[in-house]
């Protein structure tokens, strides 16, 4: 791409073009190009993506007497009020249609602006807004801005900013939620209004492992679209080498029963695995529940790879045991009375350990436990008494029962078979 422009003094033109090309060749990154742009223009500027999120801004950035500029500085976005003003005044349309940067003034901003479009393959992916705060604009600033826009276009083609991009407006916002960059309910509400996004009350995060995905069969973009088609009211992005979806629904039970069934079949047919978070109700909690879906995926694949979809609700206790494992030998967290019962079974060729686990899983229902073990109800009563004697515990103590249940899960996580 040609970085040269006419009507700039030849010395400056050559100097800036060569320095920008050098930064691009050295892969110095977006920040270095922004610093170079500030030196070129002598005024601050911001770069916003098509969701109106600020992806880069010059430093120093704070302008005490221009509230529109400071909206971007403080929140990383233009407010819905400002955005609506610029849409109604055709600025957004003008930026997209103009091939070259242009001067812009309005009653909303104190200082004049230069507005320019940053395009890739003739498609706008971002815009630059230069603010005449430190010196008045000159005609040559338009061509310097054009030069900078071309360099930014080249940089953003290498940058993860457009990696896997379909040009959907929600992607940048979704990634901010996943990275925990948006924690204010008011900001979330503003972004939803600008992007015209609506989510239903019940929310889930679904993370899909694409490590077995074969790009020779179909494109990743196509696959991502297919997942969105499979689940109503969902938004998907490719993030951290996985497909991540934010899903919303009116009825949690209906979603888990019906849509999850078809999703399982689709995952199985494409040799993929997925983890799904617990239900939640606020988008500011997306990152926390994204981590839940990751842990469900990791633990599910470790414990039960025969399945393809793992719910965090089913693996939360394993997550707890996994966290405990970082502090040393995980087996040491098992209740010693359970280890004593296991040893007793091994020495005496009995099966009290399995009887105890069945009793705990059936919520201390003696009749149900006996039926599961295919023994008489009185036999189950006898075994419970014997188990309490061997372990020297009271199984009516809810704290003891919880610790024993956790101990069984630790053994299951460690894949230690019961006698």
C-alpha positions in Angstrom: 0.0 0.0 0.0 1.4 3.4 -1.0 2.0 5.7 2.0 3.0 8.7 0.0 0.8 11.8 -0.3 1.0 14.9 -2.4 0.9 18.5 -1.1 3.0 17.8 1.9 6.5 19.2 1.8 8.7 16.5 0.2 11.1 16.3 3.1 8.3 15.8 5.7 6.4 13.5 3.3 9.5 11.2 2.9 10.4 11.4 6.6 7.0 10.4 7.9 6.4 7.7 5.2 9.8 6.1 5.9 9.4 6.2 9.6 5.9 4.7 9.4 7.1 2.0 7.1 10.0 1.2 9.4 7.6 0.8 12.3 5.4 -1.5 10.3 8.3 -3.6 9.1 9.7 -3.9 12.6 6.2 -4.9 13.8 6.4 -2.3 16.5 2.7 -2.5 17.2 -0.3 -0.1 17.3 1.0 1.9 20.2 4.2 2.9 18.5 2.3 4.0 15.4 -0.1 6.1 17.5 2.9 7.8 19.1 4.3 8.5 15.7 0.9 9.9 14.6 0.9 12.2 17.5 4.3 13.6 16.5 3.1 14.0 12.9 -0.2 15.8 13.7 0.7 17.7 16.8 -2.8 17.1 18.2 -4.4 14.2 20.1 -6.5 11.7 18.4 -8.5 8.5 19.1 -9.2 5.4 17.0 -12.7 3.8 17.4 -13.9 0.5 16.0 -17.3 0.1 14.4 -19.0 -0.6 17.7 -17.7 2.8 18.8 -15.2 1.3 21.2 -11.9 3.2 21.5 -9.1 0.8 20.5 -6.3 3.4 20.7 -5.8 7.0 22.0 -2.9 9.4 22.2 -1.3 10.4 25.4 -1.8 12.9 27.0 -5.4 12.2 26.4 -7.4 14.2 29.0 -8.9 17.5 27.7 -10.6 19.3 30.6 -12.7 21.5 28.4 -14.1 19.0 25.8 -16.7 16.7 27.4 -17.2 14.7 24.2 -13.5 13.8 24.0 -13.5 13.0 27.7 -16.3 10.5 27.4 -14.0 8.4 25.3 -11.1 8.8 27.7 -13.0 7.9 30.8 -15.2 5.0 29.6 -13.6 3.9 26.4 -16.8 4.6 24.4 -18.8 7.5 23.2 -22.1 7.8 25.1 -25.4 6.9 23.5 -26.5 10.5 23.6 -23.4 11.6 21.7 -23.6 8.7 19.3 -27.2 9.5 18.5 -26.3 13.1 17.8 -23.6 12.1 15.3 -25.8 9.6 13.6 -28.6 12.1 13.2 -26.2 14.7 11.8 -24.9 12.2 9.3 -21.3 12.2 10.6 -21.2 8.4 10.8 -22.4 8.1 7.2 -19.9 10.8 6.0 -16.9 9.0 7.6 -17.8 5.8 5.8 -18.5 7.4 2.4 -15.5 9.8 2.2 -12.4 8.3 0.8 -10.2 11.0 2.4 -10.2 12.6 5.9 -12.2 15.8 6.3 -12.7 18.7 8.7 -15.7 18.5 11.0 -17.2 21.0 13.5 -20.3 20.8 15.6 -22.0 22.5 18.6 -21.5 19.3 20.6 -17.6 19.4 20.7 -15.6 22.4 21.7 -12.7 21.8 19.3 -12.8 21.1 15.6 -12.1 17.5 14.4 -10.5 15.8 11.5 -12.5 12.6 10.8 -11.1 9.8 8.7 -12.0 6.2 7.8 -9.6 3.3 8.3 -10.5 0.6 5.8 -9.4 -2.9 4.8 -10.3 -4.2 1.4 -12.5 -1.1 1.0 -14.5 -2.0 4.1 -14.5 0.4 7.0 -13.2 -1.2 10.2 -12.4 1.8 12.3 -12.3 5.6 12.2 -9.9 8.3 13.5 -10.9 11.5 15.2 -8.2 14.2 15.5 -8.9 17.0 18.0 -7.5 20.5 17.3 -6.7 21.0 21.0 -3.0 21.9 20.9 -2.8 23.9 17.6 -5.2 25.0 14.8 -5.6 22.6 11.9 -3.8 23.3 8.6 -4.7 21.9 5.1 -1.7 19.6 5.2 -3.1 17.9 8.3 -5.7 16.2 6.1 -3.0 14.5 4.1 -1.0 13.6 7.1 -4.1 12.0 8.6 -4.6 10.1 5.3 -1.1 8.9 5.5 -1.6 7.8 9.1 -4.9 6.0 8.2 -3.1 3.9 5.6 -0.4 2.9 8.1 -3.1 2.0 10.7 -4.9 -0.1 8.1 -1.8 -2.1 7.4 -1.1 -2.5 11.2 -4.7 -3.6 11.9 -4.5 -6.3 9.2 -1.7 -7.9 11.2 -3.4 -7.2 14.6 -5.7 -9.5 16.4 -8.3 -6.7 16.1 -9.6 -8.2 12.9 -8.5 -11.8 13.4 -11.5 -14.0 12.5 -13.6 -10.8 12.2 -16.9 -11.0 10.3 -17.4 -7.2 10.7 -20.1 -7.8 13.4 -20.5 -4.9 15.7 -21.0 -7.0 18.8 -17.6 -8.7 18.7 -15.5 -5.9 20.3 -18.1 -5.5 23.1 -18.3 -9.2 23.7 -14.5 -9.5 24.0 -14.5 -6.6 26.5 -17.1 -8.5 28.6 -15.0 -11.7 28.4 -11.9 -9.8 29.5 -13.7 -8.0 32.4 -13.2 -4.6 30.9 -16.8 -3.6 31.3 -17.9 -3.7 34.9 -20.4 -0.8 35.1 -24.1 -1.6 34.5 -24.6 1.8 33.0 -21.8 1.4 30.4 -23.3 -2.0 29.5 -26.7 -0.5 29.0 -25.2 2.3 26.8 -23.4 -0.2 24.6 -26.4 -2.4 24.2 -28.4 0.6 23.0 -25.8 1.7 20.5 -25.3 -1.8 19.2 -29.1 -2.4 19.2 -28.5 -5.7 21.1 -31.1 -7.3 23.3 -30.5 -10.1 25.7 -33.2 -12.1 27.6 -33.2 -12.5 31.4 -31.4 -15.8 31.8 -27.8 -15.8 30.6 -25.2 -18.5 30.0 -21.7 -18.6 28.6 -20.8 -21.6 26.4 -17.2 -22.2 25.4 -16.4 -24.7 22.6 -13.1 -26.4 22.2 -12.1 -26.2 18.5 -8.7 -28.0 18.8 -10.1 -30.9 16.8 -11.6 -28.6 14.2 -10.5 -29.2 10.6 -10.3 -26.1 8.5 -9.9 -28.3 5.4 -13.6 -29.4 5.7 -15.1 -26.0 6.4 -14.2 -22.5 7.5 -14.1 -21.5 11.2 -16.4 -18.5 10.3 -18.9 -20.9 8.9 -18.7 -23.1 12.0 -19.2 -20.1 14.3 -22.3 -19.1 12.3 -23.6 -22.7 12.6 -23.4 -22.5 16.4 -25.3 -19.3 16.4 -28.0 -20.9 14.2 -28.2 -23.9 16.6 -29.0 -21.7 19.6 -31.5 -18.9 19.5 -30.6 -15.5 21.1 -26.9 -16.2 21.1 -23.8 -14.2 20.1 -20.6 -16.0 19.2 -17.0 -14.9 18.9 -13.7 -16.7 18.3 -11.7 -15.9 21.4 -8.5 -17.3 22.9 -8.6 -20.2 20.3 -12.1 -21.2 21.2 -15.6 -20.3 20.1 -17.3 -18.5 23.0 -21.1 -17.8 23.0 -23.2 -15.6 25.2 -26.6 -17.2 25.3 -29.9 -15.7 26.6 -33.3 -17.2 27.1 -36.6 -16.6 28.8 -37.0 -20.1 30.3 -33.9 -21.7 31.7 -35.4 -25.2 32.0 -36.7 -25.2 28.5 -33.3 -24.1 27.1 -31.4 -26.7 29.0 -33.8 -29.5 28.0 -34.5 -28.7 24.3 -31.7 -26.6 22.7 -28.9 -28.3 24.6 -30.0 -31.7 23.2 -29.6 -30.6 19.6 -26.3 -28.9 20.5 -24.9 -32.1 21.9 -25.6 -33.9 18.6 -23.9 -31.2 16.6 -20.9 -31.2 18.9 -20.6 -35.0 18.6 -20.9 -35.0 14.8 -18.0 -32.4 14.6 -15.8 -34.0 17.2 -16.0 -31.0 19.5 -16.4 -30.5 23.3 -18.1 -27.6 25.2 -18.5 -26.3 28.7 -21.5 -24.3 29.9 -21.6 -22.0 32.9 -24.3 -21.7 35.5 -27.2 -19.4 34.7 -26.7 -15.7 35.6 -28.5 -12.4 35.1 -26.1 -9.5 34.4 -23.7 -9.0 31.6 -21.1 -7.6 33.9 -20.7 -11.2 35.2 -19.8 -12.6 31.8 -16.1 -13.0 32.6 -16.7 -14.9 35.8 -19.1 -17.3 34.1 -16.7 -17.6 31.1 -14.2 -19.0 33.6 -16.9 -21.4 34.8 -17.4 -22.7 31.3 -13.7 -23.1 30.8 -13.4 -25.1 34.1 -16.4 -27.2 33.1 -14.8 -28.0 29.8 -11.4 -28.8 31.3 -12.7 -30.9 34.1 -15.3 -32.6 32.0 -12.8 -33.7 29.4 -10.5 -35.0 32.2 -13.2 -37.0 34.0 -15.7 -38.0 31.4 -14.5 -37.6 27.8 -17.3 -39.8 26.6 -19.7 -36.8 27.0 -19.4 -33.8 24.7 -21.1 -31.1 26.7 -20.2 -30.4 30.3 -22.2 -28.2 32.7 -20.4 -26.3 35.4 -23.2 -27.2 37.8 -22.2 -30.9 37.5 -18.5 -30.1 37.9 -18.4 -27.3 40.5 -17.3 -29.6 43.2 -14.5 -30.9 41.0 -13.5 -27.3 40.4 -13.3 -26.9 44.2 -11.1 -30.0 44.5 -9.0 -28.8 41.6 -8.3 -25.5 43.4 -7.4 -27.4 46.5 -4.9 -29.4 44.6 -2.6 -26.4 44.1 -1.9 -26.4 47.8 -0.3 -29.9 47.9 -1.4 -33.5 47.8 -5.1 -33.4 47.0 -5.8 -36.8 48.6 -4.8 -35.2 52.0 -8.0 -33.2 51.8 -10.0 -36.4 52.0 -11.8 -37.1 55.3 -9.5 -39.6 57.2 -12.6 -41.6 58.3 -13.4 -42.4 54.7 -9.8 -43.5 54.0 -10.2 -45.7 57.1 -13.4 -47.3 55.7 -11.7 -47.9 52.4 -8.9 -49.7 54.1 -11.3 -51.7 56.2 -13.1 -52.9 53.0 -9.8 -54.0 51.4 -8.8 -56.0 54.5 -12.2 -57.6 55.0 -13.4 -57.9 51.4 -16.5 -55.9 52.2 -18.2 -53.1 50.2 -19.2 -50.6 52.9 -17.5 -47.7 51.0 -19.8 -48.1 48.0 -22.8 -48.5 50.3 -21.9 -45.2 52.0 -21.5 -43.3 48.6 -24.9 -44.7 47.4 -26.4 -43.5 50.7 -25.0 -40.0 50.3 -26.0 -39.8 46.6 -29.6 -40.8 47.5 -29.8 -38.0 50.2 -29.8 -40.5 53.0 -32.9 -42.3 51.6 -32.5 -45.8 53.0 -35.1 -47.4 50.8 -33.7 -45.9 47.6 -30.2 -46.8 48.6 -31.2 -50.4 49.3 -32.9 -50.6 45.9 -29.9 -49.3 44.1 -27.6 -51.8 45.8 -30.2 -54.6 45.3 -30.2 -55.4 49.0 -33.0 -55.6 51.7 -33.9 -52.4 53.5 -32.9 -53.9 56.9 -29.5 -54.9 55.4 -29.0 -51.2 54.5 -29.8 -50.2 58.1 -27.2 -52.7 59.4 -24.6 -51.4 57.0 -25.1 -47.8 58.0 -24.7 -48.7 61.6 -21.5 -50.7 60.8 -20.1 -47.8 58.7 -20.6 -45.4 61.6 -18.8 -47.8 63.9 -15.8 -48.3 61.6 -15.5 -44.6 60.8 -16.4 -43.4 64.2 -18.7 -40.7 62.8 -22.3 -39.6 63.0 -23.9 -39.7 59.6 -26.7 -37.5 60.9 -24.2 -34.6 61.2 -24.7 -32.5 58.0 -21.1 -31.1 58.1 -19.7 -34.6 58.3 -21.9 -35.8 55.4 -20.8 -32.8 53.2 -17.1 -33.5 53.9 -17.6 -37.2 53.1 -19.3 -36.3 49.8 -16.5 -33.9 48.9 -13.9 -36.7 49.8 -15.6 -39.0 47.4 -15.4 -36.4 44.7 -11.7 -35.9 45.3 -11.1 -39.6 44.9 -13.2 -39.5 41.7 -11.2 -36.6 40.4 -8.0 -38.4 41.1 -9.4 -41.5 39.4 -8.8 -43.6 42.5 -11.2 -46.6 42.3 -13.4 -47.6 45.3 -12.9 -51.1 46.6 
